[in-house]
Amino acid sequence: MKINVIDKNRLLDQEAVHQLEARLFGGFARFGQDVLSVTASVAASDRFRDGIEHRCSVVLRLRKMPAVVVAVTSASLSSAINEALRRSERTLMRRVRRRRQRRYQVKPQWKWKPELGLE
């Protein structure tokens, strides 16, 4: 699994980048080979007069499934990162569970036809 952290506004120092990489690896390592790469980007914008917004987006590239993209905007950087990681883990868990259910779903071999009189 390849992990990238993109800090667009230099909000994180080197230690915080390493901690974020460790959290990404710890959160998605249990999915094994289903996750090809994880990209987390962190940015800040001050487009509103209220103050600065922090945005964290997580992109998961998956094997044989569409990519998962989660973006969260919050007032604080830590809450944006925590919420984005939580949502992306939950979304990935749902997708993997659905795929496994479809893979092992047994389709019926025959259909009951009332006109044949099989009762």
Salt bridges, closest charged atoms under 4 A:
GLU21 OE1 - HIS18 ND1 3.61
ASP34 OD1 - ARG99 NH2 3.05
ASP34 OD2 - ARG100 NH2 3.73
GLU53 OE1 - ARG47 NH2 3.91
GLU83 OE2 - ARG86 NH2 2.56
GLU83 OE2 - ARG87 NE 2.95
GLU89 OE1 - ARG30 NH2 3.81
